[in-house]
Amino acid sequence: GQLIAEISESFSNIEITGIDFSEKMLEISKSRNPQACHIKLNAEELHKLDESYDLIICTHSLPYYKKPERVISELGRLLNDNGRILIGFASGNSLYDKFILSFVKLTTGPANYPSDNEFRKSVSPYLMAENLKIIKEKFFMPRIAVYTLRKASI
């Protein structure tokens, strides 16, 4: 709910929906953001949603999806024609990143940190990468890729 709170502070006239599979995370977000809609849902169940969105933000969860292409396809389906998806994740783009992320996996469990080429290939049937911003605040951190995606057919 931290990101919802930050967005709500800057934009008071928008509707926000937060989705998480963790009941505890939803409880925390609901207490911080009573104005937002909250849905308990696993990302692999996005096919259950009928709404459409102007902006979808997905942070640090992509590497943990069992079927990321299916999730990406569903995110594209939920996106309005002129909407955007911001998706950020630790990227296994270099040997150094892969080395550092192998240690992260020890604490978080199984994950697949895609390289830029792998990610672009996986989204290309559904979405187009419009922008890529790299965040690397400290030399010992892995590279964080933040993509802006839009529908490929627009």
Secondary structure, DSSP 8 states (H G I E B T S, - for coil): -HHHHHHHHH-TTS--EEEES-HHHHHHHHHH-TTSEEEE--GGGGGG----EEEEEEES-GGG-SSHHHHHHHHHHHEEEEEEEEEEEE---SHHHHHHHHHHHHHH-S-----HHHHHHHHTTTEEEEEEEEE--STTS--EEEEEEEETT-
